[in-house]
Amino acid sequence: MPLTINNLKSINNLKQLIILSIAFVFINNTFAQEIINDEVVKQTTKKVDSTKSKNAKKVDGVAAVIGDYIILDSDIPKNRLQLEAGGYDSKDISDCELFGKLLEDKLYAHWAIQDSIQVSDAEIRRNVDYQVEQFLEQSGKSMAELLKFYNKDDEKSFRDEMFEINKSNQLAQKMQAKIVEEVEVTPEEVRAFFDRIPKDELPTFGTELKVAQIVTEPKIAEEEKQRIINRLKEFKADIIENGASFRSKAVLYSEDPGSASKGGKYTLNRKQPRMVKEFRQVAFSLQEGEISEPFETDFGYHIIQCDKIRGQEYDVAHILLTPKVSSEAVKEAKERLEKIRERIVEGKISFADAAREASDEKETRGDGGQLINPTTQDYNFELTRMEPELYSQIQNLKDNEVSLVLKEEDRTGKTKFKILMVTDRIDEHKADYARDYLKIKKLAEDEKKINAISKWQERKILDTYIKVSGDFKNCEFSSNWLKK
């Protein structure tokens, strides 16, 4: 939603900052500033005056010292190169802007430590493992090529640096979240925010659609389900009675592409949900060494073995088997939906009633098939921001026209069929307080968060030891990094 009014300049700045921050997510996971070691600034957990850091030393190549962190001269060009490697056009981003963003990140991380904000080292190491795996897979590079690209001598030093960078980023993110966690806006504040906008400068909201769908899924025969359950029971019996290896069976038989090659291994944390609810419930009910009975999730049937419990963390391994769908079941699901569509088109039943009566998608069935926008958590989808797949399926539909039967695979790899309808359309328009209240409230809340962050920065900059070196002293910063 384009915003061009002066009153919303700060929100425009926030959006630019968010875009830049998104670009930095991967950058800061590959290059960045290291936490200062004892030779540069002696870290302390005591509550001291951070403006009087006597242990800071001038180090060659150091662009800035900020609290317990340093920013190297080389970080700025590295970040720019990584921006461009990620497909971002950096020509309109100056070195001073890049440098200012790094200063902000380190300020957040420094005060997160002072405020005793905790992060999980185990979780960070898992993130590093995942990032390295993803980079190797997406880039097609070998580890040797990756180390050469990042000018690292060995994999350990590379992973150690990634760990420190990720830890700093997590601290910064948690600090930012803490600053704005209690920011809320009242209806009176929303109205006051809206009334401050000149009528000829109201924001424009793009065309929005409401979309509903009806889904049918091929039915799995009970005999096939029982076959899978019996197979998993055989695995369990062989492991318990004959000493067979759970990990070996996972490698040989598990149909989970994300874990089979690793023996089905996952690490779960009670406080950080990962995997579907049914999987977590079974995993956290096990004792060390125990193997579960077969159980079902949307992905298929599993057995889990609990290897190790470390407080809130569980090391587990699982084997997943997926029941096979017959060609007859696939044909039946398609024909069933075609008959539903025919009844709707002939006016014998409404789309919403048909969804409640016959849709196999439990998430949307109760709402008459209405899709929920995952970003806004309402029924409206802004046309220009709609997911490409959904857009391609509805772009030629007229209002209240039912699509043809479409075949697709869901997130678990299962085949399903669906029909879609555009149930409502709101054309591009100037902001209207009643119609667009939730969007206006979000803008007002964003402005309030910006103000909260700005005030926090002003205070903490004055309370933090900051030393900017070299040519960066000549930058015109939006924040008072030079303490003039």
Helices and strands as residue ranges (DSSP letters): G 6-8, H 9-27, E 62-66, E 69-72, H 75-85, H 95-114, H 121-139, H 143-149, H 155-180, H 187-195, G 199-201, E 204-205, E 208-216, H 222-242, H 246-253, G 260-262, E 265-269, H 277-283, E 295-297, E 300-310, E 313-321, H 327-345, H 351-358, H 362-365, E 380-382, G 383-385, H 388-394, E 406-409, E 415-426, E 429-430, H 437-462, E 466-468, G 470-474
